[in-house]
Amino acid sequence: MGSKHSAYCGCGFKTEVFVGGSRQGRDDSFPHYCKTCGIVNVNMTPRKNQKKSCPKCKSTDVALYGTHEMSAFIGENYTALQYYSYIAKEFGNYCPKCHKMTLVFDPIPSVIFD
């Protein structure tokens, strides 16, 4: 099962991210940051001996949202995105436009698919 969520920042940045996948495909995604492409949906189930990579530029230099590098863990911060043990909080995430920890992941999906 997968879901589509909005991600936005007060600087005006807005995009959509996908979490999980469908029965039709083999790709289960979770948002990552690529220095070249910004926020991308990276396949969390790569083939054996294959590193996680940006689906656009194929760089393996991608950072997972929900880690200390990409998300500030502040106060009463609720889980917005979850795929198995991968979790990203609602507030305090890295914005690729203004480069501040002000990106918000909407916890309520706009679409759920299977």
Backbone atoms as SQL, in Angstrom:
CREATE TABLE atoms (id INTEGER PRIMARY KEY, chain TEXT, resi INTEGER, resn TEXT, atom TEXT, x REAL, y REAL, z REAL);
INSERT INTO atoms VALUES
  (1, 'A', 1, 'MET', 'N', 0.842, -1.172, 0.000),
  (2, 'A', 1, 'MET', 'CA', 0.000, 0.000, 0.000),
  (3, 'A', 1, 'MET', 'C', 0.888, 1.237, 0.000),
  (4, 'A', 2, 'GLY', 'N', 0.467, 2.247, -0.709),
  (5, 'A', 2, 'GLY', 'CA', 1.235, 3.471, -0.785),
  (6, 'A', 2, 'GLY', 'C', 0.362, 4.694, -0.564),
  (7, 'A', 3, 'SER', 'N', 1.024, 5.827, -0.375),
  (8, 'A', 3, 'SER', 'CA', 0.296, 7.070, -0.177),
  (9, 'A', 3, 'SER', 'C', 1.091, 8.237, -0.750),
  (10, 'A', 4, 'LYS', 'N', 0.364, 9.291, -1.097),
  (11, 'A', 4, 'LYS', 'CA', 0.964, 10.517, -1.621),
  (12, 'A', 4, 'LYS', 'C', 0.698, 11.630, -0.616),
  (13, 'A', 5, 'HIS', 'N', 1.756, 12.372, -0.261),
  (14, 'A', 5, 'HIS', 'CA', 1.658, 13.439, 0.738),
  (15, 'A', 5, 'HIS', 'C', 2.223, 14.743, 0.172),
  (16, 'A', 6, 'SER', 'N', 1.705, 15.853, 0.668),
  (17, 'A', 6, 'SER', 'CA', 2.257, 17.161, 0.320),
  (18, 'A', 6, 'SER', 'C', 3.442, 17.459, 1.228),
  (19, 'A', 7, 'ALA', 'N', 4.429, 18.157, 0.669),
  (20, 'A', 7, 'ALA', 'CA', 5.565, 18.669, 1.429),
  (21, 'A', 7, 'ALA', 'C', 5.669, 20.143, 1.066),
  (22, 'A', 8, 'TYR', 'N', 5.786, 21.004, 2.083),
  (23, 'A', 8, 'TYR', 'CA', 5.804, 22.440, 1.802),
  (24, 'A', 8, 'TYR', 'C', 6.611, 23.189, 2.849),
  (25, 'A', 9, 'CYS', 'N', 6.992, 24.406, 2.492),
  (26, 'A', 9, 'CYS', 'CA', 7.783, 25.262, 3.369),
  (27, 'A', 9, 'CYS', 'C', 7.256, 26.687, 3.259),
  (28, 'A', 10, 'GLY', 'N', 7.469, 27.475, 4.299),
  (29, 'A', 10, 'GLY', 'CA', 7.053, 28.873, 4.316),
  (30, 'A', 10, 'GLY', 'C', 7.742, 29.731, 3.265),
  (31, 'A', 11, 'CYS', 'N', 8.863, 29.241, 2.710),
  (32, 'A', 11, 'CYS', 'CA', 9.581, 29.984, 1.672),
  (33, 'A', 11, 'CYS', 'C', 8.883, 29.894, 0.314),
  (34, 'A', 12, 'GLY', 'N', 7.826, 29.070, 0.232),
  (35, 'A', 12, 'GLY', 'CA', 7.096, 28.923, -1.021),
  (36, 'A', 12, 'GLY', 'C', 7.321, 27.590, -1.715),
  (37, 'A', 13, 'PHE', 'N', 8.248, 26.804, -1.214),
  (38, 'A', 13, 'PHE', 'CA', 8.512, 25.493, -1.816),
  (39, 'A', 13, 'PHE', 'C', 7.336, 24.558, -1.550),
  (40, 'A', 14, 'LYS', 'N', 6.955, 23.793, -2.591),
  (41, 'A', 14, 'LYS', 'CA', 5.881, 22.814, -2.449),
  (42, 'A', 14, 'LYS', 'C', 6.114, 21.676, -3.439),
  (43, 'A', 15, 'THR', 'N', 5.912, 20.455, -2.976),
  (44, 'A', 15, 'THR', 'CA', 6.029, 19.277, -3.835),
  (45, 'A', 15, 'THR', 'C', 5.189, 18.156, -3.239),
  (46, 'A', 16, 'GLU', 'N', 5.150, 17.023, -3.917),
  (47, 'A', 16, 'GLU', 'CA', 4.464, 15.845, -3.399),
  (48, 'A', 16, 'GLU', 'C', 5.465, 14.715, -3.279),
  (49, 'A', 17, 'VAL', 'N', 5.301, 13.889, -2.246),
  (50, 'A', 17, 'VAL', 'CA', 6.179, 12.748, -2.025),
  (51, 'A', 17, 'VAL', 'C', 5.328, 11.485, -1.937),
  (52, 'A', 18, 'PHE', 'N', 5.951, 10.364, -2.264),
  (53, 'A', 18, 'PHE', 'CA', 5.272, 9.078, -2.205),
  (54, 'A', 18, 'PHE', 'C', 5.925, 8.207, -1.142),
  (55, 'A', 19, 'VAL', 'N', 5.097, 7.465, -0.434),
  (56, 'A', 19, 'VAL', 'CA', 5.565, 6.553, 0.602),
  (57, 'A', 19, 'VAL', 'C', 4.949, 5.181, 0.311),
  (58, 'A', 20, 'GLY', 'N', 5.798, 4.150, 0.297),
  (59, 'A', 20, 'GLY', 'CA', 5.304, 2.804, 0.019),
  (60, 'A', 20, 'GLY', 'C', 5.181, 2.557, -1.473),
  (61, 'A', 21, 'GLY', 'N', 4.353, 1.616, -1.840),
  (62, 'A', 21, 'GLY', 'CA', 4.195, 1.271, -3.244),
  (63, 'A', 21, 'GLY', 'C', 2.867, 0.579, -3.491),
  (64, 'A', 22, 'SER', 'N', 2.757, -0.026, -4.650),
  (65, 'A', 22, 'SER', 'CA', 1.521, -0.719, -5.010),
  (66, 'A', 22, 'SER', 'C', 1.811, -2.179, -5.329),
  (67, 'A', 23, 'ARG', 'N', 0.780, -2.958, -5.456),
  (68, 'A', 23, 'ARG', 'CA', 0.948, -4.372, -5.804),
  (69, 'A', 23, 'ARG', 'C', 1.403, -4.534, -7.255),
  (70, 'A', 24, 'GLN', 'N', 1.230, -3.502, -8.055),
  (71, 'A', 24, 'GLN', 'CA', 1.584, -3.574, -9.470),
  (72, 'A', 24, 'GLN', 'C', 3.068, -3.383, -9.716),
  (73, 'A', 25, 'GLY', 'N', 3.746, -2.696, -8.822),
  (74, 'A', 25, 'GLY', 'CA', 5.156, -2.402, -9.040),
  (75, 'A', 25, 'GLY', 'C', 6.038, -3.034, -7.991),
  (76, 'A', 26, 'ARG', 'N', 7.341, -2.996, -8.233),
  (77, 'A', 26, 'ARG', 'CA', 8.300, -3.544, -7.286),
  (78, 'A', 26, 'ARG', 'C', 8.981, -2.441, -6.486),
  (79, 'A', 27, 'ASP', 'N', 8.666, -1.210, -6.792),
  (80, 'A', 27, 'ASP', 'CA', 9.309, -0.083, -6.126),
  (81, 'A', 27, 'ASP', 'C', 8.471, 0.398, -4.944),
  (82, 'A', 28, 'ASP', 'N', 9.077, 0.417, -3.774),
  (83, 'A', 28, 'ASP', 'CA', 8.472, 0.999, -2.583),
  (84, 'A', 28, 'ASP', 'C', 9.314, 2.201, -2.223),
  (85, 'A', 29, 'SER', 'N', 8.720, 3.382, -2.229),
  (86, 'A', 29, 'SER', 'CA', 9.529, 4.594, -2.105),
  (87, 'A', 29, 'SER', 'C', 9.368, 5.299, -0.765),
  (88, 'A', 30, 'PHE', 'N', 10.357, 6.152, -0.502),
  (89, 'A', 30, 'PHE', 'CA', 10.368, 7.021, 0.671),
  (90, 'A', 30, 'PHE', 'C', 11.189, 8.248, 0.267),
  (91, 'A', 31, 'PRO', 'N', 10.800, 9.451, 0.735),
  (92, 'A', 31, 'PRO', 'CA', 11.506, 10.658, 0.295),
  (93, 'A', 31, 'PRO', 'C', 12.949, 10.746, 0.798),
  (94, 'A', 32, 'HIS', 'N', 13.805, 11.183, -0.103),
  (95, 'A', 32, 'HIS', 'CA', 15.223, 11.424, 0.153),
  (96, 'A', 32, 'HIS', 'C', 15.571, 12.792, -0.428),
  (97, 'A', 33, 'TYR', 'N', 16.724, 13.302, -0.054),
  (98, 'A', 33, 'TYR', 'CA', 17.233, 14.549, -0.631),
  (99, 'A', 33, 'TYR', 'C', 18.442, 14.223, -1.493),
  (100, 'A', 34, 'CYS', 'N', 18.403, 14.687, -2.738),
  (101, 'A', 34, 'CYS', 'CA', 19.521, 14.569, -3.671),
  (102, 'A', 34, 'CYS', 'C', 20.057, 15.986, -3.880),
  (103, 'A', 35, 'LYS', 'N', 21.352, 16.184, -3.737),
  (104, 'A', 35, 'LYS', 'CA', 21.944, 17.522, -3.874),
  (105, 'A', 35, 'LYS', 'C', 21.721, 18.110, -5.265),
  (106, 'A', 36, 'THR', 'N', 21.575, 17.267, -6.262),
  (107, 'A', 36, 'THR', 'CA', 21.357, 17.731, -7.631),
  (108, 'A', 36, 'THR', 'C', 19.882, 17.958, -7.943),
  (109, 'A', 37, 'CYS', 'N', 19.017, 17.049, -7.492),
  (110, 'A', 37, 'CYS', 'CA', 17.612, 17.053, -7.909),
  (111, 'A', 37, 'CYS', 'C', 16.618, 17.537, -6.849),
  (112, 'A', 38, 'GLY', 'N', 17.044, 17.690, -5.598),
  (113, 'A', 38, 'GLY', 'CA', 16.127, 18.101, -4.534),
  (114, 'A', 38, 'GLY', 'C', 15.450, 16.888, -3.903),
  (115, 'A', 39, 'ILE', 'N', 14.163, 17.014, -3.562),
  (116, 'A', 39, 'ILE', 'CA', 13.435, 15.898, -2.958),
  (117, 'A', 39, 'ILE', 'C', 13.059, 14.905, -4.052),
  (118, 'A', 40, 'VAL', 'N', 13.412, 13.650, -3.815),
  (119, 'A', 40, 'VAL', 'CA', 13.089, 12.580, -4.763),
  (120, 'A', 40, 'VAL', 'C', 12.526, 11.395, -3.992),
  (121, 'A', 41, 'ASN', 'N', 11.773, 10.564, -4.689),
  (122, 'A', 41, 'ASN', 'CA', 11.200, 9.354, -4.112),
  (123, 'A', 41, 'ASN', 'C', 12.111, 8.195, -4.478),
  (124, 'A', 42, 'VAL', 'N', 12.872, 7.707, -3.513),
  (125, 'A', 42, 'VAL', 'CA', 13.874, 6.668, -3.753),
  (126, 'A', 42, 'VAL', 'C', 13.293, 5.290, -3.476),
  (127, 'A', 43, 'ASN', 'N', 13.607, 4.339, -4.350),
  (128, 'A', 43, 'ASN', 'CA', 13.181, 2.954, -4.183),
  (129, 'A', 43, 'ASN', 'C', 13.850, 2.383, -2.935),
  (130, 'A', 44, 'MET', 'N', 13.062, 1.933, -1.988),
  (131, 'A', 44, 'MET', 'CA', 13.593, 1.395, -0.735),
  (132, 'A', 44, 'MET', 'C', 13.890, -0.100, -0.826),
  (133, 'A', 45, 'THR', 'N', 13.577, -0.708, -1.940),
  (134, 'A', 45, 'THR', 'CA', 13.832, -2.142, -2.123),
  (135, 'A', 45, 'THR', 'C', 14.689, -2.361, -3.371),
  (136, 'A', 46, 'PRO', 'N', 15.935, -1.854, -3.340),
  (137, 'A', 46, 'PRO', 'CA', 16.803, -2.037, -4.513),
  (138, 'A', 46, 'PRO', 'C', 17.197, -3.500, -4.681),
  (139, 'A', 47, 'ARG', 'N', 17.630, -3.831, -5.886),
  (140, 'A', 47, 'ARG', 'CA', 18.087, -5.198, -6.150),
  (141, 'A', 47, 'ARG', 'C', 19.322, -5.506, -5.317),
  (142, 'A', 48, 'LYS', 'N', 19.627, -6.770, -5.181),
  (143, 'A', 48, 'LYS', 'CA', 20.766, -7.227, -4.393),
  (144, 'A', 48, 'LYS', 'C', 22.053, -6.528, -4.840),
  (145, 'A', 49, 'ASN', 'N', 22.846, -6.083, -3.872),
  (146, 'A', 49, 'ASN', 'CA', 24.126, -5.396, -4.100),
  (147, 'A', 49, 'ASN', 'C', 23.979, -4.057, -4.818),
  (148, 'A', 50, 'GLN', 'N', 22.791, -3.484, -4.814),
  (149, 'A', 50, 'GLN', 'CA', 22.560, -2.193, -5.452),
  (150, 'A', 50, 'GLN', 'C', 22.288, -1.154, -4.368),
  (151, 'A', 51, 'LYS', 'N', 22.970, -0.019, -4.432),
  (152, 'A', 51, 'LYS', 'CA', 22.763, 1.053, -3.460),
  (153, 'A', 51, 'LYS', 'C', 21.521, 1.850, -3.819),
  (154, 'A', 52, 'LYS', 'N', 20.945, 2.493, -2.818),
  (155, 'A', 52, 'LYS', 'CA', 19.821, 3.390, -3.069),
  (156, 'A', 52, 'LYS', 'C', 20.342, 4.569, -3.881),
  (157, 'A', 53, 'SER', 'N', 19.561, 4.989, -4.877),
  (158, 'A', 53, 'SER', 'CA', 20.015, 6.074, -5.751),
  (159, 'A', 53, 'SER', 'C', 18.864, 6.971, -6.175),
  (160, 'A', 54, 'CYS', 'N', 19.217, 8.162, -6.632),
  (161, 'A', 54, 'CYS', 'CA', 18.247, 9.129, -7.141),
  (162, 'A', 54, 'CYS', 'C', 17.635, 8.573, -8.432),
  (163, 'A', 55, 'PRO', 'N', 16.312, 8.555, -8.530),
  (164, 'A', 55, 'PRO', 'CA', 15.688, 8.039, -9.745),
  (165, 'A', 55, 'PRO', 'C', 15.873, 8.952, -10.964),
  (166, 'A', 56, 'LYS', 'N', 16.266, 10.209, -10.721),
  (167, 'A', 56, 'LYS', 'CA', 16.449, 11.152, -11.827),
  (168, 'A', 56, 'LYS', 'C', 17.876, 11.162, -12.363),
  (169, 'A', 57, 'CYS', 'N', 18.855, 11.417, -11.489),
  (170, 'A', 57, 'CYS', 'CA', 20.250, 11.557, -11.950),
  (171, 'A', 57, 'CYS', 'C', 21.109, 10.327, -11.649),
  (172, 'A', 58, 'LYS', 'N', 20.524, 9.339, -10.940),
  (173, 'A', 58, 'LYS', 'CA', 21.195, 8.072, -10.600),
  (174, 'A', 58, 'LYS', 'C', 22.318, 8.210, -9.576),
  (175, 'A', 59, 'SER', 'N', 22.466, 9.364, -8.948),
  (176, 'A', 59, 'SER', 'CA', 23.487, 9.555, -7.918),
  (177, 'A', 59, 'SER', 'C', 23.145, 8.705, -6.695),
  (178, 'A', 60, 'THR', 'N', 24.170, 8.132, -6.078),
  (179, 'A', 60, 'THR', 'CA', 23.957, 7.387, -4.833),
  (180, 'A', 60, 'THR', 'C', 24.169, 8.293, -3.619),
  (181, 'A', 61, 'ASP', 'N', 24.417, 9.562, -3.856),
  (182, 'A', 61, 'ASP', 'CA', 24.596, 10.539, -2.780),
  (183, 'A', 61, 'ASP', 'C', 23.225, 11.122, -2.415),
  (184, 'A', 62, 'VAL', 'N', 22.391, 10.284, -1.797),
  (185, 'A', 62, 'VAL', 'CA', 21.055, 10.699, -1.379),
  (186, 'A', 62, 'VAL', 'C', 20.947, 10.541, 0.135),
  (187, 'A', 63, 'ALA', 'N', 20.197, 11.440, 0.766),
  (188, 'A', 63, 'ALA', 'CA', 20.034, 11.420, 2.221),
  (189, 'A', 63, 'ALA', 'C', 18.565, 11.180, 2.565),
  (190, 'A', 64, 'LEU', 'N', 18.347, 10.253, 3.452),
  (191, 'A', 64, 'LEU', 'CA', 17.009, 9.833, 3.871),
  (192, 'A', 64, 'LEU', 'C', 16.379, 10.844, 4.822),
  (193, 'A', 65, 'TYR', 'N', 15.155, 11.285, 4.511),
  (194, 'A', 65, 'TYR', 'CA', 14.419, 12.128, 5.450),
  (195, 'A', 65, 'TYR', 'C', 14.067, 11.298, 6.675),
  (196, 'A', 66, 'GLY', 'N', 14.102, 11.926, 7.834),
  (197, 'A', 66, 'GLY', 'CA', 13.843, 11.236, 9.089),
  (198, 'A', 66, 'GLY', 'C', 15.117, 10.916, 9.847),
  (199, 'A', 67, 'THR', 'N', 16.274, 11.209, 9.246),
  (200, 'A', 67, 'THR', 'CA', 17.553, 11.029, 9.927),
  (201, 'A', 67, 'THR', 'C', 17.976, 12.366, 10.526),
  (202, 'A', 68, 'HIS', 'N', 18.956, 12.353, 11.419),
  (203, 'A', 68, 'HIS', 'CA', 19.413, 13.596, 12.060),
  (204, 'A', 68, 'HIS', 'C', 19.966, 14.589, 11.039),
  (205, 'A', 69, 'GLU', 'N', 20.491, 14.099, 9.953),
  (206, 'A', 69, 'GLU', 'CA', 21.028, 14.960, 8.897),
  (207, 'A', 69, 'GLU', 'C', 19.930, 15.754, 8.180),
  (208, 'A', 70, 'MET', 'N', 18.762, 15.149, 8.010),
  (209, 'A', 70, 'MET', 'CA', 17.705, 15.751, 7.197),
  (210, 'A', 70, 'MET', 'C', 16.504, 16.258, 7.991),
  (211, 'A', 71, 'SER', 'N', 16.426, 15.928, 9.267),
  (212, 'A', 71, 'SER', 'CA', 15.264, 16.293, 10.061),
  (213, 'A', 71, 'SER', 'C', 15.677, 16.693, 11.477),
  (214, 'A', 72, 'ALA', 'N', 15.171, 17.837, 11.924),
  (215, 'A', 72, 'ALA', 'CA', 15.412, 18.284, 13.298),
  (216, 'A', 72, 'ALA', 'C', 14.320, 17.680, 14.169),
  (217, 'A', 73, 'PHE', 'N', 14.702, 17.102, 15.262),
  (218, 'A', 73, 'PHE', 'CA', 13.729, 16.468, 16.142),
  (219, 'A', 73, 'PHE', 'C', 13.361, 17.463, 17.240),
  (220, 'A', 74, 'ILE', 'N', 12.209, 18.116, 17.036),
  (221, 'A', 74, 'ILE', 'CA', 11.822, 19.218, 17.916),
  (222, 'A', 74, 'ILE', 'C', 10.511, 18.921, 18.642),
  (223, 'A', 75, 'GLY', 'N', 10.446, 19.227, 19.925),
  (224, 'A', 75, 'GLY', 'CA', 9.232, 19.186, 20.739),
  (225, 'A', 75, 'GLY', 'C', 8.225, 18.105, 20.399),
  (226, 'A', 76, 'GLU', 'N', 6.980, 18.484, 20.457),
  (227, 'A', 76, 'GLU', 'CA', 5.864, 17.593, 20.135),
  (228, 'A', 76, 'GLU', 'C', 5.748, 17.492, 18.619),
  (229, 'A', 77, 'ASN', 'N', 6.523, 16.623, 18.048),
  (230, 'A', 77, 'ASN', 'CA', 6.588, 16.482, 16.603),
  (231, 'A', 77, 'ASN', 'C', 6.056, 15.106, 16.232),
  (232, 'A', 78, 'TYR', 'N', 4.976, 15.061, 15.506),
  (233, 'A', 78, 'TYR', 'CA', 4.289, 13.819, 15.202),
  (234, 'A', 78, 'TYR', 'C', 4.803, 13.174, 13.915),
  (235, 'A', 79, 'THR', 'N', 4.678, 11.871, 13.856),
  (236, 'A', 79, 'THR', 'CA', 5.066, 11.136, 12.650),
  (237, 'A', 79, 'THR', 'C', 4.135, 11.505, 11.509),
  (238, 'A', 80, 'ALA', 'N', 4.708, 11.893, 10.385),
  (239, 'A', 80, 'ALA', 'CA', 3.919, 12.224, 9.211),
  (240, 'A', 80, 'ALA', 'C', 4.013, 11.128, 8.162),
  (241, 'A', 81, 'LEU', 'N', 5.220, 10.564, 7.994),
  (242, 'A', 81, 'LEU', 'CA', 5.447, 9.545, 6.976),
  (243, 'A', 81, 'LEU', 'C', 6.066, 8.320, 7.626),
  (244, 'A', 82, 'GLN', 'N', 5.584, 7.138, 7.240),
  (245, 'A', 82, 'GLN', 'CA', 6.181, 5.918, 7.767),
  (246, 'A', 82, 'GLN', 'C', 6.107, 4.806, 6.734),
  (247, 'A', 83, 'TYR', 'N', 7.256, 4.147, 6.551),
  (248, 'A', 83, 'TYR', 'CA', 7.353, 2.964, 5.707),
  (249, 'A', 83, 'TYR', 'C', 8.209, 1.970, 6.481),
  (250, 'A', 84, 'TYR', 'N', 7.594, 0.943, 7.025),
  (251, 'A', 84, 'TYR', 'CA', 8.258, -0.006, 7.926),
  (252, 'A', 84, 'TYR', 'C', 8.974, 0.773, 9.032),
  (253, 'A', 85, 'SER', 'N', 10.281, 0.665, 9.159),
  (254, 'A', 85, 'SER', 'CA', 10.987, 1.366, 10.242),
  (255, 'A', 85, 'SER', 'C', 11.469, 2.763, 9.835),
  (256, 'A', 86, 'TYR', 'N', 11.196, 3.181, 8.622),
  (257, 'A', 86, 'TYR', 'CA', 11.575, 4.527, 8.170),
  (258, 'A', 86, 'TYR', 'C', 10.475, 5.498, 8.569),
  (259, 'A', 87, 'ILE', 'N', 10.860, 6.540, 9.302),
  (260, 'A', 87, 'ILE', 'CA', 9.892, 7.496, 9.826),
  (261, 'A', 87, 'ILE', 'C', 10.395, 8.913, 9.588),
  (262, 'A', 88, 'ALA', 'N', 9.523, 9.777, 9.100),
  (263, 'A', 88, 'ALA', 'CA', 9.830, 11.208, 8.989),
  (264, 'A', 88, 'ALA', 'C', 8.758, 11.961, 9.760),
  (265, 'A', 89, 'LYS', 'N', 9.199, 12.899, 10.552),
  (266, 'A', 89, 'LYS', 'CA', 8.294, 13.690, 11.375),
  (267, 'A', 89, 'LYS', 'C', 7.630, 14.787, 10.543),
  (268, 'A', 90, 'GLU', 'N', 6.577, 15.344, 11.089),
  (269, 'A', 90, 'GLU', 'CA', 5.801, 16.358, 10.392),
  (270, 'A', 90, 'GLU', 'C', 6.587, 17.659, 10.195),
  (271, 'A', 91, 'PHE', 'N', 7.223, 18.147, 11.253),
  (272, 'A', 91, 'PHE', 'CA', 7.912, 19.442, 11.209),
  (273, 'A', 91, 'PHE', 'C', 9.427, 19.293, 11.298),
  (274, 'A', 92, 'GLY', 'N', 10.148, 20.331, 10.853),
  (275, 'A', 92, 'GLY', 'CA', 11.589, 20.406, 11.060),
  (276, 'A', 92, 'GLY', 'C', 12.423, 19.621, 10.071),
  (277, 'A', 93, 'ASN', 'N', 11.959, 19.525, 8.843),
  (278, 'A', 93, 'ASN', 'CA', 12.703, 18.804, 7.815),
  (279, 'A', 93, 'ASN', 'C', 13.431, 19.778, 6.888),
  (280, 'A', 94, 'TYR', 'N', 14.492, 19.304, 6.274),
  (281, 'A', 94, 'TYR', 'CA', 15.347, 20.147, 5.417),
  (282, 'A', 94, 'TYR', 'C', 14.617, 20.558, 4.136),
  (283, 'A', 95, 'CYS', 'N', 14.586, 21.853, 3.880),
  (284, 'A', 95, 'CYS', 'CA', 13.965, 22.388, 2.670),
  (285, 'A', 95, 'CYS', 'C', 15.030, 22.587, 1.594),
  (286, 'A', 96, 'PRO', 'N', 14.843, 21.999, 0.417),
  (287, 'A', 96, 'PRO', 'CA', 15.836, 22.136, -0.639),
  (288, 'A', 96, 'PRO', 'C', 15.884, 23.533, -1.273),
  (289, 'A', 97, 'LYS', 'N', 14.880, 24.364, -1.008),
  (290, 'A', 97, 'LYS', 'CA', 14.865, 25.707, -1.590),
  (291, 'A', 97, 'LYS', 'C', 15.566, 26.727, -0.693),
  (292, 'A', 98, 'CYS', 'N', 15.166, 26.813, 0.577),
  (293, 'A', 98, 'CYS', 'CA', 15.738, 27.827, 1.472),
  (294, 'A', 98, 'CYS', 'C', 16.859, 27.274, 2.354),
  (295, 'A', 99, 'HIS', 'N', 17.078, 25.958, 2.306),
  (296, 'A', 99, 'HIS', 'CA', 18.156, 25.283, 3.046),
  (297, 'A', 99, 'HIS', 'C', 18.026, 25.429, 4.560),
  (298, 'A', 100, 'LYS', 'N', 16.781, 25.509, 5.039),
  (299, 'A', 100, 'LYS', 'CA', 16.515, 25.572, 6.473),
  (300, 'A', 100, 'LYS', 'C', 15.709, 24.336, 6.873),
  (301, 'A', 101, 'MET', 'N', 15.652, 24.051, 8.150),
  (302, 'A', 101, 'MET', 'CA', 14.905, 22.896, 8.660),
  (303, 'A', 101, 'MET', 'C', 13.447, 23.299, 8.903),
  (304, 'A', 102, 'THR', 'N', 12.788, 23.751, 7.838),
  (305, 'A', 102, 'THR', 'CA', 11.434, 24.279, 7.954),
  (306, 'A', 102, 'THR', 'C', 10.426, 23.578, 7.038),
  (307, 'A', 103, 'LEU', 'N', 10.829, 22.501, 6.400),
  (308, 'A', 103, 'LEU', 'CA', 9.917, 21.758, 5.523),
  (309, 'A', 103, 'LEU', 'C', 8.930, 20.962, 6.368),
  (310, 'A', 104, 'VAL', 'N', 7.678, 20.945, 5.939),
  (311, 'A', 104, 'VAL', 'CA', 6.611, 20.218, 6.625),
  (312, 'A', 104, 'VAL', 'C', 6.095, 19.114, 5.709),
  (313, 'A', 105, 'PHE', 'N', 5.963, 17.916, 6.257),
  (314, 'A', 105, 'PHE', 'CA', 5.310, 16.822, 5.545),
  (315, 'A', 105, 'PHE', 'C', 3.884, 16.722, 6.069),
  (316, 'A', 106, 'ASP', 'N', 2.912, 16.796, 5.195),
  (317, 'A', 106, 'ASP', 'CA', 1.512, 16.686, 5.595),
  (318, 'A', 106, 'ASP', 'C', 1.240, 15.246, 6.018),
  (319, 'A', 107, 'PRO', 'N', 0.808, 15.024, 7.264),
  (320, 'A', 107, 'PRO', 'CA', 0.588, 13.659, 7.726),
  (321, 'A', 107, 'PRO', 'C', -0.640, 12.989, 7.110),
  (322, 'A', 108, 'ILE', 'N', -1.541, 13.780, 6.558),
  (323, 'A', 108, 'ILE', 'CA', -2.750, 13.226, 5.956),
  (324, 'A', 108, 'ILE', 'C', -2.514, 13.082, 4.452),
  (325, 'A', 109, 'PRO', 'N', -2.533, 11.844, 3.941),
  (326, 'A', 109, 'PRO', 'CA', -2.252, 11.654, 2.507),
  (327, 'A', 109, 'PRO', 'C', -3.361, 12.224, 1.634),
  (328, 'A', 110, 'SER', 'N', -2.973, 12.742, 0.468),
  (329, 'A', 110, 'SER', 'CA', -3.967, 13.224, -0.481),
  (330, 'A', 110, 'SER', 'C', -4.506, 12.073, -1.316),
  (331, 'A', 111, 'VAL', 'N', -3.722, 10.997, -1.432),
  (332, 'A', 111, 'VAL', 'CA', -4.125, 9.801, -2.173),
  (333, 'A', 111, 'VAL', 'C', -3.555, 8.577, -1.468),
  (334, 'A', 112, 'ILE', 'N', -4.353, 7.520, -1.386),
  (335, 'A', 112, 'ILE', 'CA', -3.879, 6.219, -0.909),
  (336, 'A', 112, 'ILE', 'C', -4.116, 5.239, -2.038),
  (337, 'A', 113, 'PHE', 'N', -3.106, 4.432, -2.340),
  (338, 'A', 113, 'PHE', 'CA', -3.248, 3.487, -3.451),
  (339, 'A', 113, 'PHE', 'C', -2.710, 2.117, -3.067),
  (340, 'A', 114, 'ASP', 'N', -3.144, 1.109, -3.818),
  (341, 'A', 114, 'ASP', 'CA', -2.699, -0.252, -3.558),
  (342, 'A', 114, 'ASP', 'C', -2.395, -0.974, -4.850);
